[in-house]
């Protein structure tokens, strides 16, 4: 398993992390790993959603440039 060292954590953030860990009966390291897993999963989901939306926008239907407008087609159809 890899090791990650983080330096220069603000004292207030360290205290908040420590309180969260204690409230969940976890070590500080376990709490930080859990929080990192959650944040990374959320970020991956956001990236995947953006990619899906981008693909949907690219594939959505667009009529040909010289296609008649739908209003014009309806008027012609009603005249018949």
PDB file with SEQRES, HELIX, SHEET and CRYST1 records, atoms N, CA, C and O in Angstrom:
SEQRES   1 A   80  UNK UNK UNK UNK UNK UNK UNK UNK UNK UNK UNK UNK UNK          
SEQRES   2 A   80  UNK UNK UNK UNK UNK UNK UNK UNK UNK UNK UNK UNK UNK          
SEQRES   3 A   80  UNK UNK UNK UNK UNK UNK UNK UNK UNK UNK UNK UNK UNK          
SEQRES   4 A   80  UNK UNK UNK UNK UNK UNK UNK UNK UNK UNK UNK UNK UNK          
SEQRES   5 A   80  UNK UNK UNK UNK UNK UNK UNK UNK UNK UNK UNK UNK UNK          
SEQRES   6 A   80  UNK UNK UNK UNK UNK UNK UNK UNK UNK UNK UNK UNK UNK          
SEQRES   7 A   80  UNK UNK                                                      
HELIX    1 AA1 UNK A   11  UNK A   23  1                                  13    
HELIX    2 AA2 UNK A   28  UNK A   59  1                                  32    
HELIX    3 AA3 UNK A   70  UNK A   79  1                                  10    
CRYST1    1.000    1.000    1.000  90.00  90.00  90.00 P 1           1          
ATOM      1  N   UNK A   1       0.854  -1.172   0.000  1.00  0.00           N  
ATOM      2  CA  UNK A   1       0.000   0.000   0.000  1.00  0.00           C  
ATOM      3  C   UNK A   1       0.898   1.232   0.000  1.00  0.00           C  
ATOM      4  O   UNK A   1       1.920   1.257   0.685  1.00  0.00           O  
ATOM      5  N   UNK A   2       0.528   2.234  -0.751  1.00  0.00           N  
ATOM      6  CA  UNK A   2       1.322   3.457  -0.871  1.00  0.00           C  
ATOM      7  C   UNK A   2       1.168   4.337   0.366  1.00  0.00           C  
ATOM      8  O   UNK A   2       0.199   4.236   1.118  1.00  0.00           O  
ATOM      9  N   UNK A   3       2.155   5.197   0.544  1.00  0.00           N  
ATOM     10  CA  UNK A   3       2.145   6.140   1.658  1.00  0.00           C  
ATOM     11  C   UNK A   3       2.104   7.547   1.098  1.00  0.00           C  
ATOM     12  O   UNK A   3       2.802   7.861   0.133  1.00  0.00           O  
ATOM     13  N   UNK A   4       1.297   8.380   1.697  1.00  0.00           N  
ATOM     14  CA  UNK A   4       1.171   9.769   1.270  1.00  0.00           C  
ATOM     15  C   UNK A   4       1.466  10.665   2.467  1.00  0.00           C  
ATOM     16  O   UNK A   4       0.836  10.545   3.518  1.00  0.00           O  
ATOM     17  N   UNK A   5       2.420  11.553   2.295  1.00  0.00           N  
ATOM     18  CA  UNK A   5       2.747  12.513   3.350  1.00  0.00           C  
ATOM     19  C   UNK A   5       2.234  13.874   2.912  1.00  0.00           C  
ATOM     20  O   UNK A   5       2.500  14.312   1.793  1.00  0.00           O  
ATOM     21  N   UNK A   6       1.507  14.536   3.781  1.00  0.00           N  
ATOM     22  CA  UNK A   6       0.969  15.861   3.475  1.00  0.00           C  
ATOM     23  C   UNK A   6       1.544  16.839   4.486  1.00  0.00           C  
ATOM     24  O   UNK A   6       1.486  16.615   5.695  1.00  0.00           O  
ATOM     25  N   UNK A   7       2.098  17.920   3.972  1.00  0.00           N  
ATOM     26  CA  UNK A   7       2.709  18.922   4.845  1.00  0.00           C  
ATOM     27  C   UNK A   7       1.903  20.204   4.805  1.00  0.00           C  
ATOM     28  O   UNK A   7       1.100  20.433   3.900  1.00  0.00           O  
ATOM     29  N   UNK A   8       2.138  21.032   5.806  1.00  0.00           N  
ATOM     30  CA  UNK A   8       1.560  22.379   5.883  1.00  0.00           C  
ATOM     31  C   UNK A   8       0.036  22.374   5.934  1.00  0.00           C  
ATOM     32  O   UNK A   8      -0.616  23.206   5.304  1.00  0.00           O  
ATOM     33  N   UNK A   9      -0.516  21.446   6.676  1.00  0.00           N  
ATOM     34  CA  UNK A   9      -1.965  21.422   6.888  1.00  0.00           C  
ATOM     35  C   UNK A   9      -2.281  22.476   7.946  1.00  0.00           C  
ATOM     36  O   UNK A   9      -1.679  22.472   9.019  1.00  0.00           O  
ATOM     37  N   UNK A  10      -3.208  23.367   7.658  1.00  0.00           N  
ATOM     38  CA  UNK A  10      -3.570  24.377   8.662  1.00  0.00           C  
ATOM     39  C   UNK A  10      -4.042  23.711   9.960  1.00  0.00           C  
ATOM     40  O   UNK A  10      -4.693  22.667   9.944  1.00  0.00           O  
ATOM     41  N   UNK A  11      -3.700  24.338  11.064  1.00  0.00           N  
ATOM     42  CA  UNK A  11      -4.038  23.776  12.378  1.00  0.00           C  
ATOM     43  C   UNK A  11      -5.535  23.552  12.546  1.00  0.00           C  
ATOM     44  O   UNK A  11      -5.952  22.538  13.105  1.00  0.00           O  
ATOM     45  N   UNK A  12      -6.350  24.495  12.064  1.00  0.00           N  
ATOM     46  CA  UNK A  12      -7.800  24.338  12.222  1.00  0.00           C  
ATOM     47  C   UNK A  12      -8.321  23.152  11.412  1.00  0.00           C  
ATOM     48  O   UNK A  12      -9.216  22.441  11.869  1.00  0.00           O  
ATOM     49  N   UNK A  13      -7.774  22.932  10.218  1.00  0.00           N  
ATOM     50  CA  UNK A  13      -8.185  21.783   9.412  1.00  0.00           C  
ATOM     51  C   UNK A  13      -7.765  20.482  10.092  1.00  0.00           C  
ATOM     52  O   UNK A  13      -8.531  19.518  10.119  1.00  0.00           O  
ATOM     53  N   UNK A  14      -6.573  20.454  10.631  1.00  0.00           N  
ATOM     54  CA  UNK A  14      -6.102  19.262  11.346  1.00  0.00           C  
ATOM     55  C   UNK A  14      -7.019  18.947  12.525  1.00  0.00           C  
ATOM     56  O   UNK A  14      -7.374  17.792  12.759  1.00  0.00           O  
ATOM     57  N   UNK A  15      -7.393  19.981  13.256  1.00  0.00           N  
ATOM     58  CA  UNK A  15      -8.284  19.782  14.404  1.00  0.00           C  
ATOM     59  C   UNK A  15      -9.646  19.265  13.955  1.00  0.00           C  
ATOM     60  O   UNK A  15     -10.215  18.380  14.593  1.00  0.00           O  
ATOM     61  N   UNK A  16     -10.168  19.808  12.866  1.00  0.00           N  
ATOM     62  CA  UNK A  16     -11.467  19.354  12.352  1.00  0.00           C  
ATOM     63  C   UNK A  16     -11.391  17.899  11.900  1.00  0.00           C  
ATOM     64  O   UNK A  16     -12.296  17.113  12.181  1.00  0.00           O  
ATOM     65  N   UNK A  17     -10.323  17.540  11.207  1.00  0.00           N  
ATOM     66  CA  UNK A  17     -10.139  16.153  10.783  1.00  0.00           C  
ATOM     67  C   UNK A  17     -10.051  15.227  11.993  1.00  0.00           C  
ATOM     68  O   UNK A  17     -10.628  14.139  12.005  1.00  0.00           O  
ATOM     69  N   UNK A  18      -9.330  15.673  12.994  1.00  0.00           N  
ATOM     70  CA  UNK A  18      -9.174  14.870  14.210  1.00  0.00           C  
ATOM     71  C   UNK A  18     -10.534  14.657  14.886  1.00  0.00           C  
ATOM     72  O   UNK A  18     -10.834  13.556  15.347  1.00  0.00           O  
ATOM     73  N   UNK A  19     -11.353  15.709  14.943  1.00  0.00           N  
ATOM     74  CA  UNK A  19     -12.694  15.582  15.540  1.00  0.00           C  
ATOM     75  C   UNK A  19     -13.568  14.632  14.723  1.00  0.00           C  
ATOM     76  O   UNK A  19     -14.288  13.809  15.289  1.00  0.00           O  
ATOM     77  N   UNK A  20     -13.508  14.742  13.399  1.00  0.00           N  
ATOM     78  CA  UNK A  20     -14.289  13.828  12.553  1.00  0.00           C  
ATOM     79  C   UNK A  20     -13.872  12.384  12.779  1.00  0.00           C  
ATOM     80  O   UNK A  20     -14.713  11.493  12.901  1.00  0.00           O  
ATOM     81  N   UNK A  21     -12.578  12.164  12.833  1.00  0.00           N  
ATOM     82  CA  UNK A  21     -12.071  10.809  13.051  1.00  0.00           C  
ATOM     83  C   UNK A  21     -12.561  10.268  14.386  1.00  0.00           C  
ATOM     84  O   UNK A  21     -13.008   9.125  14.476  1.00  0.00           O  
ATOM     85  N   UNK A  22     -12.473  11.091  15.414  1.00  0.00           N  
ATOM     86  CA  UNK A  22     -12.907  10.653  16.744  1.00  0.00           C  
ATOM     87  C   UNK A  22     -14.404  10.363  16.771  1.00  0.00           C  
ATOM     88  O   UNK A  22     -14.840   9.405  17.409  1.00  0.00           O  
ATOM     89  N   UNK A  23     -15.188  11.182  16.083  1.00  0.00           N  
ATOM     90  CA  UNK A  23     -16.643  10.969  16.089  1.00  0.00           C  
ATOM     91  C   UNK A  23     -17.036   9.680  15.377  1.00  0.00           C  
ATOM     92  O   UNK A  23     -18.084   9.103  15.667  1.00  0.00           O  
ATOM     93  N   UNK A  24     -16.197   9.226  14.443  1.00  0.00           N  
ATOM     94  CA  UNK A  24     -16.458   7.972  13.726  1.00  0.00           C  
ATOM     95  C   UNK A  24     -15.663   6.798  14.296  1.00  0.00           C  
ATOM     96  O   UNK A  24     -15.666   5.707  13.727  1.00  0.00           O  
ATOM     97  N   UNK A  25     -14.985   7.025  15.418  1.00  0.00           N  
ATOM     98  CA  UNK A  25     -14.142   5.994  16.041  1.00  0.00           C  
ATOM     99  C   UNK A  25     -13.094   5.456  15.075  1.00  0.00           C  
ATOM    100  O   UNK A  25     -12.860   4.249  15.011  1.00  0.00           O  
ATOM    101  N   UNK A  26     -12.464   6.359  14.320  1.00  0.00           N  
ATOM    102  CA  UNK A  26     -11.415   6.003  13.370  1.00  0.00           C  
ATOM    103  C   UNK A  26     -10.121   6.693  13.756  1.00  0.00           C  
ATOM    104  O   UNK A  26     -10.114   7.700  14.464  1.00  0.00           O  
ATOM    105  N   UNK A  27      -9.033   6.127  13.277  1.00  0.00           N  
ATOM    106  CA  UNK A  27      -7.768   6.840  13.425  1.00  0.00           C  
ATOM    107  C   UNK A  27      -7.790   8.017  12.458  1.00  0.00           C  
ATOM    108  O   UNK A  27      -8.589   8.051  11.523  1.00  0.00           O  
ATOM    109  N   UNK A  28      -6.920   8.963  12.689  1.00  0.00           N  
ATOM    110  CA  UNK A  28      -6.843  10.116  11.791  1.00  0.00           C  
ATOM    111  C   UNK A  28      -6.521   9.660  10.373  1.00  0.00           C  
ATOM    112  O   UNK A  28      -7.106  10.158   9.411  1.00  0.00           O  
ATOM    113  N   UNK A  29      -5.598   8.722  10.241  1.00  0.00           N  
ATOM    114  CA  UNK A  29      -5.231   8.209   8.914  1.00  0.00           C  
ATOM    115  C   UNK A  29      -6.414   7.541   8.226  1.00  0.00           C  
ATOM    116  O   UNK A  29      -6.659   7.779   7.043  1.00  0.00           O  
ATOM    117  N   UNK A  30      -7.147   6.712   8.953  1.00  0.00           N  
ATOM    118  CA  UNK A  30      -8.302   6.025   8.364  1.00  0.00           C  
ATOM    119  C   UNK A  30      -9.376   7.021   7.951  1.00  0.00           C  
ATOM    120  O   UNK A  30     -10.006   6.854   6.907  1.00  0.00           O  
ATOM    121  N   UNK A  31      -9.589   8.043   8.750  1.00  0.00           N  
ATOM    122  CA  UNK A  31     -10.587   9.057   8.413  1.00  0.00           C  
ATOM    123  C   UNK A  31     -10.182   9.822   7.162  1.00  0.00           C  
ATOM    124  O   UNK A  31     -11.017  10.093   6.299  1.00  0.00           O  
ATOM    125  N   UNK A  32      -8.906  10.171   7.062  1.00  0.00           N  
ATOM    126  CA  UNK A  32      -8.431  10.908   5.886  1.00  0.00           C  
ATOM    127  C   UNK A  32      -8.540  10.040   4.640  1.00  0.00           C  
ATOM    128  O   UNK A  32      -8.943  10.532   3.586  1.00  0.00           O  
ATOM    129  N   UNK A  33      -8.191   8.766   4.736  1.00  0.00           N  
ATOM    130  CA  UNK A  33      -8.319   7.859   3.590  1.00  0.00           C  
ATOM    131  C   UNK A  33      -9.783   7.755   3.169  1.00  0.00           C  
ATOM    132  O   UNK A  33     -10.088   7.785   1.977  1.00  0.00           O  
ATOM    133  N   UNK A  34     -10.680   7.634   4.128  1.00  0.00           N  
ATOM    134  CA  UNK A  34     -12.106   7.556   3.827  1.00  0.00           C  
ATOM    135  C   UNK A  34     -12.593   8.822   3.121  1.00  0.00           C  
ATOM    136  O   UNK A  34     -13.328   8.748   2.137  1.00  0.00           O  
ATOM    137  N   UNK A  35     -12.182   9.972   3.627  1.00  0.00           N  
ATOM    138  CA  UNK A  35     -12.577  11.243   3.003  1.00  0.00           C  
ATOM    139  C   UNK A  35     -12.000  11.372   1.598  1.00  0.00           C  
ATOM    140  O   UNK A  35     -12.686  11.834   0.686  1.00  0.00           O  
ATOM    141  N   UNK A  36     -10.752  10.970   1.420  1.00  0.00           N  
ATOM    142  CA  UNK A  36     -10.142  11.025   0.087  1.00  0.00           C  
ATOM    143  C   UNK A  36     -10.879  10.114  -0.890  1.00  0.00           C  
ATOM    144  O   UNK A  36     -11.108  10.491  -2.039  1.00  0.00           O  
ATOM    145  N   UNK A  37     -11.250   8.917  -0.439  1.00  0.00           N  
ATOM    146  CA  UNK A  37     -12.001   8.000  -1.306  1.00  0.00           C  
ATOM    147  C   UNK A  37     -13.321   8.626  -1.745  1.00  0.00           C  
ATOM    148  O   UNK A  37     -13.699   8.533  -2.913  1.00  0.00           O  
ATOM    149  N   UNK A  38     -14.018   9.264  -0.810  1.00  0.00           N  
ATOM    150  CA  UNK A  38     -15.301   9.898  -1.134  1.00  0.00           C  
ATOM    151  C   UNK A  38     -15.120  11.026  -2.142  1.00  0.00           C  
ATOM    152  O   UNK A  38     -15.863  11.121  -3.118  1.00  0.00           O  
ATOM    153  N   UNK A  39     -14.132  11.878  -1.902  1.00  0.00           N  
ATOM    154  CA  UNK A  39     -13.916  13.034  -2.776  1.00  0.00           C  
ATOM    155  C   UNK A  39     -13.482  12.581  -4.166  1.00  0.00           C  
ATOM    156  O   UNK A  39     -13.950  13.121  -5.168  1.00  0.00           O  
ATOM    157  N   UNK A  40     -12.595  11.598  -4.232  1.00  0.00           N  
ATOM    158  CA  UNK A  40     -12.136  11.107  -5.532  1.00  0.00           C  
ATOM    159  C   UNK A  40     -13.296  10.464  -6.292  1.00  0.00           C  
ATOM    160  O   UNK A  40     -13.424  10.666  -7.499  1.00  0.00           O  
ATOM    161  N   UNK A  41     -14.132   9.703  -5.615  1.00  0.00           N  
ATOM    162  CA  UNK A  41     -15.289   9.079  -6.270  1.00  0.00           C  
ATOM    163  C   UNK A  41     -16.247  10.141  -6.805  1.00  0.00           C  
ATOM    164  O   UNK A  41     -16.754  10.013  -7.919  1.00  0.00           O  
ATOM    165  N   UNK A  42     -16.496  11.188  -6.017  1.00  0.00           N  
ATOM    166  CA  UNK A  42     -17.373  12.272  -6.475  1.00  0.00           C  
ATOM    167  C   UNK A  42     -16.776  12.978  -7.687  1.00  0.00           C  
ATOM    168  O   UNK A  42     -17.484  13.285  -8.646  1.00  0.00           O  
ATOM    169  N   UNK A  43     -15.481  13.230  -7.639  1.00  0.00           N  
ATOM    170  CA  UNK A  43     -14.811  13.922  -8.751  1.00  0.00           C  
ATOM    171  C   UNK A  43     -14.847  13.067 -10.014  1.00  0.00           C  
ATOM    172  O   UNK A  43     -15.083  13.585 -11.106  1.00  0.00           O  
ATOM    173  N   UNK A  44     -14.615  11.758  -9.874  1.00  0.00           N  
ATOM    174  CA  UNK A  44     -14.691  10.862 -11.027  1.00  0.00           C  
ATOM    175  C   UNK A  44     -16.096  10.859 -11.612  1.00  0.00           C  
ATOM    176  O   UNK A  44     -16.262  10.838 -12.832  1.00  0.00           O  
ATOM    177  N   UNK A  45     -17.102  10.879 -10.754  1.00  0.00           N  
ATOM    178  CA  UNK A  45     -18.482  10.908 -11.223  1.00  0.00           C  
ATOM    179  C   UNK A  45     -18.758  12.194 -11.997  1.00  0.00           C  
ATOM    180  O   UNK A  45     -19.422  12.162 -13.033  1.00  0.00           O  
ATOM    181  N   UNK A  46     -18.257  13.322 -11.505  1.00  0.00           N  
ATOM    182  CA  UNK A  46     -18.435  14.595 -12.209  1.00  0.00           C  
ATOM    183  C   UNK A  46     -17.781  14.557 -13.582  1.00  0.00           C  
ATOM    184  O   UNK A  46     -18.363  15.016 -14.565  1.00  0.00           O  
ATOM    185  N   UNK A  47     -16.576  14.011 -13.649  1.00  0.00           N  
ATOM    186  CA  UNK A  47     -15.863  13.921 -14.925  1.00  0.00           C  
ATOM    187  C   UNK A  47     -16.634  13.023 -15.885  1.00  0.00           C  
ATOM    188  O   UNK A  47     -16.782  13.357 -17.061  1.00  0.00           O  
ATOM    189  N   UNK A  48     -17.128  11.884 -15.393  1.00  0.00           N  
ATOM    190  CA  UNK A  48     -17.897  10.971 -16.242  1.00  0.00           C  
ATOM    191  C   UNK A  48     -19.192  11.620 -16.722  1.00  0.00           C  
ATOM    192  O   UNK A  48     -19.577  11.450 -17.879  1.00  0.00           O  
ATOM    193  N   UNK A  49     -19.865  12.361 -15.845  1.00  0.00           N  
ATOM    194  CA  UNK A  49     -21.102  13.037 -16.244  1.00  0.00           C  
ATOM    195  C   UNK A  49     -20.827  14.080 -17.317  1.00  0.00           C  
ATOM    196  O   UNK A  49     -21.579  14.197 -18.284  1.00  0.00           O  
ATOM    197  N   UNK A  50     -19.745  14.841 -17.144  1.00  0.00           N  
ATOM    198  CA  UNK A  50     -19.399  15.838 -18.162  1.00  0.00           C  
ATOM    199  C   UNK A  50     -19.121  15.179 -19.501  1.00  0.00           C  
ATOM    200  O   UNK A  50     -19.547  15.677 -20.543  1.00  0.00           O  
ATOM    201  N   UNK A  51     -18.408  14.058 -19.478  1.00  0.00           N  
ATOM    202  CA  UNK A  51     -18.104  13.346 -20.720  1.00  0.00           C  
ATOM    203  C   UNK A  51     -19.383  12.833 -21.371  1.00  0.00           C  
ATOM    204  O   UNK A  51     -19.542  12.938 -22.587  1.00  0.00           O  
ATOM    205  N   UNK A  52     -20.298  12.280 -20.574  1.00  0.00           N  
ATOM    206  CA  UNK A  52     -21.569  11.800 -21.119  1.00  0.00           C  
ATOM    207  C   UNK A  52     -22.388  12.937 -21.720  1.00  0.00           C  
ATOM    208  O   UNK A  52     -22.926  12.804 -22.819  1.00  0.00           O  
ATOM    209  N   UNK A  53     -22.483  14.051 -21.003  1.00  0.00           N  
ATOM    210  CA  UNK A  53     -23.244  15.193 -21.512  1.00  0.00           C  
ATOM    211  C   UNK A  53     -22.619  15.746 -22.780  1.00  0.00           C  
ATOM    212  O   UNK A  53     -23.325  16.125 -23.714  1.00  0.00           O  
ATOM    213  N   UNK A  54     -21.312  15.789 -22.810  1.00  0.00           N  
ATOM    214  CA  UNK A  54     -20.623  16.284 -23.999  1.00  0.00           C  
ATOM    215  C   UNK A  54     -20.923  15.382 -25.196  1.00  0.00           C  
ATOM    216  O   UNK A  54     -21.181  15.868 -26.298  1.00  0.00           O  
ATOM    217  N   UNK A  55     -20.887  14.076 -24.974  1.00  0.00           N  
ATOM    218  CA  UNK A  55     -21.207  13.134 -26.043  1.00  0.00           C  
ATOM    219  C   UNK A  55     -22.646  13.256 -26.494  1.00  0.00           C  
ATOM    220  O   UNK A  55     -22.934  13.163 -27.688  1.00  0.00           O  
ATOM    221  N   UNK A  56     -23.555  13.462 -25.553  1.00  0.00           N  
ATOM    222  CA  UNK A  56     -24.966  13.626 -25.907  1.00  0.00           C  
ATOM    223  C   UNK A  56     -25.169  14.885 -26.741  1.00  0.00           C  
ATOM    224  O   UNK A  56     -25.941  14.884 -27.700  1.00  0.00           O  
ATOM    225  N   UNK A  57     -24.482  15.948 -26.375  1.00  0.00           N  
ATOM    226  CA  UNK A  57     -24.614  17.189 -27.145  1.00  0.00           C  
ATOM    227  C   UNK A  57     -24.086  17.017 -28.563  1.00  0.00           C  
ATOM    228  O   UNK A  57     -24.656  17.549 -29.515  1.00  0.00           O  
ATOM    229  N   UNK A  58     -22.995  16.271 -28.697  1.00  0.00           N  
ATOM    230  CA  UNK A  58     -22.422  16.059 -30.031  1.00  0.00           C  
ATOM    231  C   UNK A  58     -23.339  15.216 -30.904  1.00  0.00           C  
ATOM    232  O   UNK A  58     -23.410  15.424 -32.115  1.00  0.00           O  
ATOM    233  N   UNK A  59     -24.047  14.257 -30.291  1.00  0.00           N  
ATOM    234  CA  UNK A  59     -24.863  13.326 -31.068  1.00  0.00           C  
ATOM    235  C   UNK A  59     -26.308  13.757 -31.239  1.00  0.00           C  
ATOM    236  O   UNK A  59     -27.057  13.109 -31.971  1.00  0.00           O  
ATOM    237  N   UNK A  60     -26.720  14.835 -30.584  1.00  0.00           N  
ATOM    238  CA  UNK A  60     -28.134  15.205 -30.679  1.00  0.00           C  
ATOM    239  C   UNK A  60     -28.492  15.578 -32.116  1.00  0.00           C  
ATOM    240  O   UNK A  60     -27.650  16.008 -32.905  1.00  0.00           O  
ATOM    241  N   UNK A  61     -29.738  15.401 -32.411  1.00  0.00           N  
ATOM    242  CA  UNK A  61     -30.208  15.614 -33.777  1.00  0.00           C  
ATOM    243  C   UNK A  61     -30.128  17.086 -34.153  1.00  0.00           C  
ATOM    244  O   UNK A  61     -30.519  17.969 -33.389  1.00  0.00           O  
ATOM    245  N   UNK A  62     -29.618  17.318 -35.333  1.00  0.00           N  
ATOM    246  CA  UNK A  62     -29.617  18.661 -35.908  1.00  0.00           C  
ATOM    247  C   UNK A  62     -30.051  18.513 -37.361  1.00  0.00           C  
ATOM    248  O   UNK A  62     -29.415  17.788 -38.126  1.00  0.00           O  
ATOM    249  N   UNK A  63     -31.120  19.188 -37.747  1.00  0.00           N  
ATOM    250  CA  UNK A  63     -31.580  19.062 -39.131  1.00  0.00           C  
ATOM    251  C   UNK A  63     -30.536  19.619 -40.093  1.00  0.00           C  
ATOM    252  O   UNK A  63     -29.742  20.484 -39.723  1.00  0.00           O  
ATOM    253  N   UNK A  64     -30.541  19.121 -41.329  1.00  0.00           N  
ATOM    254  CA  UNK A  64     -29.606  19.659 -42.318  1.00  0.00           C  
ATOM    255  C   UNK A  64     -29.813  21.164 -42.493  1.00  0.00           C  
ATOM    256  O   UNK A  64     -30.898  21.683 -42.230  1.00  0.00           O  
ATOM    257  N   UNK A  65     -28.789  21.841 -42.927  1.00  0.00           N  
ATOM    258  CA  UNK A  65     -28.846  23.299 -43.041  1.00  0.00           C  
ATOM    259  C   UNK A  65     -29.968  23.788 -43.951  1.00  0.00           C  
ATOM    260  O   UNK A  65     -30.602  24.801 -43.656  1.00  0.00           O  
ATOM    261  N   UNK A  66     -30.216  23.100 -45.026  1.00  0.00           N  
ATOM    262  CA  UNK A  66     -31.227  23.558 -45.987  1.00  0.00           C  
ATOM    263  C   UNK A  66     -32.587  22.905 -45.764  1.00  0.00           C  
ATOM    264  O   UNK A  66     -33.469  23.016 -46.616  1.00  0.00           O  
ATOM    265  N   UNK A  67     -32.767  22.242 -44.662  1.00  0.00           N  
ATOM    266  CA  UNK A  67     -34.048  21.598 -44.381  1.00  0.00           C  
ATOM    267  C   UNK A  67     -35.099  22.670 -44.107  1.00  0.00           C  
ATOM    268  O   UNK A  67     -34.803  23.684 -43.476  1.00  0.00           O  
ATOM    269  N   UNK A  68     -36.330  22.448 -44.580  1.00  0.00           N  
ATOM    270  CA  UNK A  68     -37.389  23.428 -44.316  1.00  0.00           C  
ATOM    271  C   UNK A  68     -37.730  23.454 -42.829  1.00  0.00           C  
ATOM    272  O   UNK A  68     -37.556  22.463 -42.120  1.00  0.00           O  
ATOM    273  N   UNK A  69     -38.212  24.590 -42.375  1.00  0.00           N  
ATOM    274  CA  UNK A  69     -38.601  24.721 -40.972  1.00  0.00           C  
ATOM    275  C   UNK A  69     -39.897  23.953 -40.730  1.00  0.00           C  
ATOM    276  O   UNK A  69     -40.722  23.803 -41.632  1.00  0.00           O  
ATOM    277  N   UNK A  70     -40.061  23.480 -39.523  1.00  0.00           N  
ATOM    278  CA  UNK A  70     -41.234  22.670 -39.194  1.00  0.00           C  
ATOM    279  C   UNK A  70     -42.530  23.456 -39.368  1.00  0.00           C  
ATOM    280  O   UNK A  70     -43.544  22.888 -39.771  1.00  0.00           O  
ATOM    281  N   UNK A  71     -42.511  24.747 -39.071  1.00  0.00           N  
ATOM    282  CA  UNK A  71     -43.710  25.576 -39.235  1.00  0.00           C  
ATOM    283  C   UNK A  71     -44.111  25.608 -40.706  1.00  0.00           C  
ATOM    284  O   UNK A  71     -45.292  25.498 -41.034  1.00  0.00           O  
ATOM    285  N   UNK A  72     -43.146  25.756 -41.571  1.00  0.00           N  
ATOM    286  CA  UNK A  72     -43.412  25.780 -43.015  1.00  0.00           C  
ATOM    287  C   UNK A  72     -44.002  24.440 -43.467  1.00  0.00           C  
ATOM    288  O   UNK A  72     -44.954  24.411 -44.247  1.00  0.00           O  
ATOM    289  N   UNK A  73     -43.439  23.341 -42.980  1.00  0.00           N  
ATOM    290  CA  UNK A  73     -43.955  22.021 -43.346  1.00  0.00           C  
ATOM    291  C   UNK A  73     -45.395  21.834 -42.868  1.00  0.00           C  
ATOM    292  O   UNK A  73     -46.209  21.262 -43.592  1.00  0.00           O  
ATOM    293  N   UNK A  74     -45.721  22.301 -41.670  1.00  0.00           N  
ATOM    294  CA  UNK A  74     -47.086  22.190 -41.160  1.00  0.00           C  
ATOM    295  C   UNK A  74     -48.062  23.005 -42.001  1.00  0.00           C  
ATOM    296  O   UNK A  74     -49.159  22.539 -42.308  1.00  0.00           O  
ATOM    297  N   UNK A  75     -47.672  24.199 -42.368  1.00  0.00           N  
ATOM    298  CA  UNK A  75     -48.551  25.039 -43.196  1.00  0.00           C  
ATOM    299  C   UNK A  75     -48.834  24.371 -44.534  1.00  0.00           C  
ATOM    300  O   UNK A  75     -49.972  24.359 -45.004  1.00  0.00           O  
ATOM    301  N   UNK A  76     -47.794  23.818 -45.142  1.00  0.00           N  
ATOM    302  CA  UNK A  76     -47.980  23.147 -46.429  1.00  0.00           C  
ATOM    303  C   UNK A  76     -48.880  21.924 -46.277  1.00  0.00           C  
ATOM    304  O   UNK A  76     -49.714  21.648 -47.139  1.00  0.00           O  
ATOM    305  N   UNK A  77     -48.709  21.202 -45.186  1.00  0.00           N  
ATOM    306  CA  UNK A  77     -49.509  20.007 -44.952  1.00  0.00           C  
ATOM    307  C   UNK A  77     -50.982  20.372 -44.754  1.00  0.00           C  
ATOM    308  O   UNK A  77     -51.862  19.646 -45.217  1.00  0.00           O  
ATOM    309  N   UNK A  78     -51.257  21.474 -44.080  1.00  0.00           N  
ATOM    310  CA  UNK A  78     -52.636  21.891 -43.816  1.00  0.00           C  
ATOM    311  C   UNK A  78     -53.327  22.413 -45.076  1.00  0.00           C  
ATOM    312  O   UNK A  78     -54.552  22.355 -45.182  1.00  0.00           O  
ATOM    313  N   UNK A  79     -52.556  22.912 -46.012  1.00  0.00           N  
ATOM    314  CA  UNK A  79     -53.136  23.417 -47.260  1.00  0.00           C  
ATOM    315  C   UNK A  79     -53.639  22.279 -48.137  1.00  0.00           C  
ATOM    316  O   UNK A  79     -54.493  22.503 -48.994  1.00  0.00           O  
ATOM    317  N   UNK A  80     -53.140  21.083 -47.948  1.00  0.00           N  
ATOM    318  CA  UNK A  80     -53.506  19.951 -48.810  1.00  0.00           C  
ATOM    319  C   UNK A  80     -54.846  19.412 -48.498  1.00  0.00           C  
ATOM    320  O   UNK A  80     -55.292  18.459 -49.137  1.00  0.00           O  
TER     321      UNK A  80                                                      
END                                                                             
